[in-house]
Amino acid sequence: KEGVFAYVSPNCIDIIGYEAGEVIGKPIAPYVHPDDFPNCLDALKRVFETGEKLNSIEYHAKHKDGSWRCHKSNISAVKDNNGNVLYCMGISHDITECKQTEQTLQKSYSLLYSVIDSTPDLIFAKDLQGRWVMVNSSCANFFGKPIAELLGKEDSDLFPPEIVQILQDVDQRIITTGVPAAVEKDFILNGVKKTHLTMRSPWCDRQGNILGVIGIARDISERKAAEQELILLRKAMESTRDAIGIADTTGKSIYHNPAFIDLLGYTAEELNAIGGSTKLYANRQEADIVFALIKNGWSWNGEITLKSRSGKLIPIALRADAIKDARGEIIGLMGICTDITERKQVESVLKERARLTAFRAHVDATFTQNDTLKGIMQA
């Protein structure tokens, strides 16, 4: 009752570093951490008063080397023939390593939970019955419900029937085959169309047994919108009658639209093979001027002559520009070429017609002048 050791087993030295003889007859207080001592003393008093057995009493015991070790003890009463409690008997285990492992696991769990709960992606886990057993904050925010309210729900509680069937079919296939799957679906959220790409994988225990499905859903609405814009832009470039060529900042061709290939006869790869875009210019000096300007962020607009793969010289109205990113950095070069062969031919015809008209007017004026002189002389 005074909290003095009456007996200590020989393996005491393995637990706290003391021989049994060094401990017997000593009070327990010096061997128990001050923060834990009140609880240990209360436990002893309770056993003496009630005779009941207490399990899993945790405290820190002082080792002979001065370190504090974490112990767990089961305490029971030793009674006489009349049922009076004579002693408290404790069986103690050093659980320091277990506690350290628990703390390490807890830190890992806290880190993992922090990562899961901090990502904007929707993360969830469902058991084999399709019940939601884990969701992160982003997932809860998406549905506009607290996490606790989503746990235990099924897809049918959250999605329209036509979507539920698709999701259930995918989940069942994953559970059956163990093969992950990607699902892209459109949703209407607050009147706005959203597109989510969900990577769904089997949820397995350490033995590889499938427990359910884990999903990570990402909002790809902006990416899909950007893809649509790129598709429209590419369609526009492929539909125009103007020849369009795009090159990197060194002048290496990376894209020619169909009109470019039809007009000049080169794909991007074929043009790079002969030395690049400058090889198209009939006048190399013009090429040097155009590329020097656009590589420095300027534009060039004018008429040039390009030489096609067949050797044909083609008059071109060229608009050349630098392609810049949002920061104004040059990331590429672009040229838009319009074949002005017909226009040049019309201009040539008109010029010849104007020359002939002027010549006729000159001849008429000459004859008129001669007639006037003749009349004067006859008078």
C-alpha positions in Angstrom: 0.0 0.0 0.0 3.0 2.3 0.5 4.0 1.8 -3.1 7.2 -0.2 -2.2 8.6 -3.0 -4.4 8.2 -6.3 -2.4 9.3 -8.5 -5.2 10.9 -8.0 -8.7 11.6 -10.7 -11.2 15.1 -11.3 -12.3 14.5 -10.1 -15.8 14.1 -6.6 -14.3 17.6 -5.9 -15.6 16.4 -6.4 -19.2 13.6 -3.9 -18.7 14.9 -1.1 -16.6 18.6 -2.0 -16.3 18.6 -2.7 -12.6 19.3 -5.9 -10.8 16.3 -7.1 -8.8 18.1 -6.6 -5.5 18.6 -2.9 -6.4 14.9 -2.3 -6.6 13.3 -4.5 -3.9 12.4 -2.5 -0.9 12.5 0.8 -2.8 9.5 3.0 -3.4 8.2 3.1 -7.0 8.2 6.9 -7.2 11.8 7.3 -8.4 11.3 4.9 -11.2 8.1 6.5 -12.6 8.0 9.7 -14.5 6.5 12.6 -12.4 3.8 13.2 -15.0 2.7 9.6 -14.8 3.1 8.9 -11.1 -0.3 10.2 -10.0 -2.1 7.9 -12.4 0.0 4.9 -11.4 -0.7 5.6 -7.7 -4.4 5.9 -8.3 -4.3 2.6 -10.1 -2.6 0.9 -7.2 -5.1 2.4 -4.7 -8.0 1.3 -6.9 -6.7 -2.3 -6.9 -6.2 -2.4 -3.2 -9.7 -0.9 -2.6 -11.7 -2.9 -5.1 -9.5 -6.0 -5.8 -10.3 -5.6 -9.5 -7.7 -6.2 -12.2 -6.6 -3.2 -14.3 -5.1 -3.8 -17.8 -3.0 -1.7 -20.1 -1.8 1.0 -17.7 0.8 3.0 -19.7 3.5 5.1 -18.1 7.2 6.1 -18.5 9.7 4.2 -16.4 13.2 5.4 -15.7 16.0 3.2 -17.0 19.3 2.9 -15.2 21.0 4.7 -18.0 18.8 7.7 -17.3 16.5 7.3 -20.3 12.7 7.1 -20.0 11.1 4.0 -21.4 7.5 3.5 -22.2 5.9 0.6 -20.2 2.5 -1.0 -20.2 1.4 -3.0 -17.1 -1.5 -5.2 -16.1 -2.2 -4.9 -12.3 -4.0 -7.5 -10.3 -4.6 -8.1 -6.6 -2.9 -10.8 -4.5 -5.3 -11.8 -1.7 -5.3 -13.9 1.4 -7.7 -16.7 2.2 -10.2 -14.1 3.5 -10.1 -12.1 0.3 -8.1 -9.3 1.7 -5.7 -7.6 -0.7 -2.1 -8.1 0.4 -0.2 -6.9 -2.6 -0.6 -5.6 -6.1 1.1 -7.7 -8.7 2.1 -6.0 -11.9 3.2 -7.6 -15.2 5.1 -4.9 -17.2 6.2 -4.8 -20.8 8.6 -2.3 -22.5 6.6 -0.9 -25.4 9.0 1.9 -26.3 9.7 0.6 -29.7 6.0 -0.1 -30.4 5.3 3.5 -29.3 8.0 4.9 -31.6 6.6 2.8 -34.4 3.1 4.1 -33.7 4.4 7.7 -33.6 6.2 7.2 -36.9 3.1 5.7 -38.5 1.0 8.5 -37.0 3.3 11.1 -38.6 3.1 9.2 -41.9 -0.6 9.0 -41.7 -0.8 12.7 -40.8 1.4 13.6 -43.8 -0.7 11.4 -46.1 -3.9 12.8 -44.8 -2.6 16.3 -45.2 -1.6 15.6 -48.8 -5.0 14.0 -49.6 -6.9 16.7 -47.9 -4.9 19.6 -49.5 -5.1 18.6 -53.1 -7.8 20.1 -55.3 -8.5 16.7 -56.8 -11.5 14.7 -55.5 -10.3 11.6 -53.7 -12.6 8.8 -52.4 -12.7 5.2 -51.5 -15.6 2.8 -51.8 -16.0 -0.7 -50.3 -17.2 -3.8 -52.2 -20.8 -2.8 -51.6 -20.2 0.6 -53.3 -20.4 2.5 -50.0 -18.2 5.6 -49.7 -15.8 5.0 -46.8 -13.4 7.8 -47.3 -13.6 11.3 -49.0 -11.3 14.3 -48.9 -12.4 17.9 -48.3 -12.4 18.7 -52.1 -14.8 15.8 -52.7 -17.1 17.1 -49.9 -16.9 20.6 -51.3 -17.9 19.4 -54.7 -21.1 17.8 -53.4 -21.7 20.6 -51.0 -21.9 18.3 -48.0 -19.8 17.6 -44.9 -17.5 14.7 -45.1 -19.4 12.8 -42.3 -22.6 13.1 -44.4 -21.0 11.5 -47.4 -19.6 8.5 -45.6 -21.8 5.4 -46.0 -23.5 6.9 -49.1 -23.7 5.1 -52.4 -23.5 6.5 -55.9 -27.2 6.3 -56.2 -27.5 8.9 -53.4 -25.3 11.4 -55.2 -25.7 10.9 -59.0 -28.5 10.7 -61.6 -29.4 7.1 -62.6 -27.8 7.2 -66.0 -24.4 8.1 -64.5 -24.8 5.6 -61.6 -25.1 2.7 -63.9 -21.9 3.7 -65.8 -19.9 4.1 -62.5 -21.2 0.9 -61.1 -20.2 -1.0 -64.2 -16.7 0.4 -64.2 -16.3 -0.3 -60.4 -17.5 -3.9 -60.9 -15.1 -4.4 -63.7 -12.2 -3.1 -61.6 -13.1 -5.3 -58.6 -13.4 -8.3 -60.9 -10.3 -7.8 -63.0 -8.1 -5.7 -60.7 -7.3 -3.5 -63.6 -7.5 0.3 -63.2 -9.7 2.4 -65.4 -10.1 6.1 -66.4 -13.6 7.6 -66.7 -14.3 11.0 -68.2 -17.7 12.4 -67.4 -19.6 15.7 -67.8 -21.5 17.2 -64.9 -23.7 20.3 -64.4 -22.6 22.0 -61.2 -24.5 25.2 -60.2 -25.6 25.5 -63.8 -22.1 25.3 -65.2 -20.9 22.3 -67.2 -17.9 20.6 -65.7 -15.8 17.7 -67.0 -14.0 15.4 -64.6 -11.4 12.7 -65.4 -11.4 10.0 -62.7 -8.7 7.4 -62.3 -10.2 4.5 -60.6 -8.1 1.7 -59.1 -8.6 -1.4 -57.0 -8.2 -0.8 -53.2 -6.2 -3.8 -51.8 -4.9 -4.9 -48.5 -1.3 -6.0 -47.9 -2.2 -9.5 -49.0 -3.5 -8.2 -52.3 -7.2 -8.9 -51.5 -9.4 -6.3 -53.2 -11.4 -4.3 -50.6 -13.1 -1.9 -52.9 -12.3 1.0 -55.3 -10.2 4.1 -54.9 -10.8 7.1 -57.2 -9.0 10.4 -57.9 -11.1 12.8 -59.9 -9.6 15.9 -61.5 -11.5 18.8 -63.0 -10.3 19.1 -66.6 -13.0 21.6 -67.7 -10.4 24.3 -68.6 -8.2 21.7 -70.3 -11.2 20.5 -72.4 -12.1 24.1 -73.3 -8.5 24.7 -74.3 -8.5 21.5 -76.4 -11.7 22.6 -78.2 -10.1 26.0 -78.9 -7.0 24.3 -80.3 -9.2 22.0 -82.4 -11.1 25.0 -83.8 -7.8 26.9 -84.4 -6.3 23.9 -86.2 -9.4 23.4 -88.3 -9.3 27.1 -89.3 -5.7 26.8 -90.2 -6.3 23.7 -92.2 -9.3 25.2 -94.0 -7.8 28.5 -95.1 -6.5 28.9 -98.6 -3.5 30.8 -97.3 -0.3 28.8 -96.7 0.7 28.9 -93.0 4.0 27.8 -91.7 5.1 27.7 -88.0 8.7 27.4 -86.8 10.5 27.4 -83.5 12.7 30.2 -82.5 15.7 28.8 -84.4 13.7 28.7 -87.6 13.1 25.0 -87.6 9.7 24.2 -89.2 7.2 22.5 -86.9 3.9 22.8 -88.8 2.8 23.4 -92.4 -0.9 23.5 -93.1 -2.3 21.7 -96.2 -2.4 24.9 -98.2 1.4 25.4 -97.5 2.2 21.8 -98.7 0.0 22.2 -101.8 1.6 25.6 -102.7 5.3 24.9 -102.0 5.5 21.1 -102.0 7.2 20.7 -98.7 6.1 19.1 -95.4 7.8 20.5 -92.3 10.1 17.6 -92.1 11.0 17.8 -95.8 11.8 21.5 -95.5 14.0 21.0 -92.5 15.9 18.3 -94.4 17.0 20.8 -97.0 18.0 23.6 -94.5 14.8 25.2 -93.4 12.5 28.0 -94.4 15.2 30.4 -95.8 15.8 27.9 -98.6 12.3 28.9 -100.0 13.3 32.5 -100.7 14.4 33.3 -104.2 16.3 36.3 -102.7 18.4 35.2 -99.7 18.8 38.8 -98.6 15.1 39.1 -98.2 15.0 36.0 -96.1 17.7 37.4 -93.8 15.8 40.6 -93.3 12.5 38.9 -92.6 13.9 36.4 -90.1 16.1 39.0 -88.4 13.0 41.2 -87.7 10.6 38.5 -86.5 13.2 36.8 -84.3 13.5 40.1 -82.5 9.7 40.4 -82.0 8.9 42.6 -85.0 6.4 41.9 -87.8 7.1 42.0 -91.5 4.5 42.6 -94.2 5.2 42.7 -97.9 5.7 40.9 -101.2 8.4 38.4 -101.8 9.1 35.6 -104.3 9.3 32.0 -103.0 10.6 29.0 -104.9 8.5 25.8 -104.7 9.9 22.2 -104.6 9.3 22.0 -108.4 11.4 25.1 -108.9 8.5 27.3 -109.8 8.9 31.0 -108.7 5.7 32.1 -106.9 4.9 35.8 -106.0 3.8 35.9 -102.4 2.1 38.4 -100.1 3.8 37.5 -96.8 2.8 38.4 -93.2 5.5 37.2 -90.8 5.3 37.5 -87.0 6.8 36.3 -83.8 4.6 34.1 -81.6 4.7 35.2 -78.0 3.5 33.7 -74.7 1.6 35.5 -72.0 4.8 37.0 -70.7 5.8 38.4 -74.0 8.5 35.9 -74.6 9.1 34.7 -78.1 8.2 31.0 -78.4 8.0 30.6 -82.2 7.7 32.2 -85.6 4.8 32.2 -88.1 4.4 33.1 -91.7 1.1 33.5 -93.6 1.6 33.3 -97.4 -0.9 34.3 -100.0 -0.3 33.3 -103.6 -0.7 36.5 -105.6 0.2 35.0 -109.0 -3.3 35.8 -110.4 -3.2 39.3 -109.0 0.2 39.9 -110.5 -1.0 38.6 -113.8 -4.0 40.9 -113.7 -1.7 43.8 -112.7 0.5 43.0 -115.6 -2.4 42.9 -118.0 -3.7 46.2 -116.6 -0.3 47.7 -116.8 0.1 46.6 -120.4 -3.4 48.0 -121.2 -2.5 51.3 -119.6 0.7 51.4 -121.6 -1.1 50.7 -124.9 -3.8 53.3 -124.0 -1.1 55.9 -123.4 0.6 55.0 -126.6 -2.6 55.3 -128.6 -3.3 58.6 -127.0 0.2 59.8 -128.0 -0.3 58.6 -131.6 -3.6 60.3 -131.8 -2.2 63.5 -130.5 0.6 63.3 -133.0 -1.7 62.8 -135.9 -3.9 65.6 -134.7 -0.9 67.9 -134.5 0.2 67.0 -138.0 -3.2 67.7 -139.4 -3.2 71.1 -137.8 0.2 72.0 -139.2 -0.9 70.8 -142.7 -3.9 73.1 -142.6 -1.8 76.1 -141.6 0.7 75.5 -144.4 -2.1 75.2 -147.0 -3.6 78.4 -145.9 
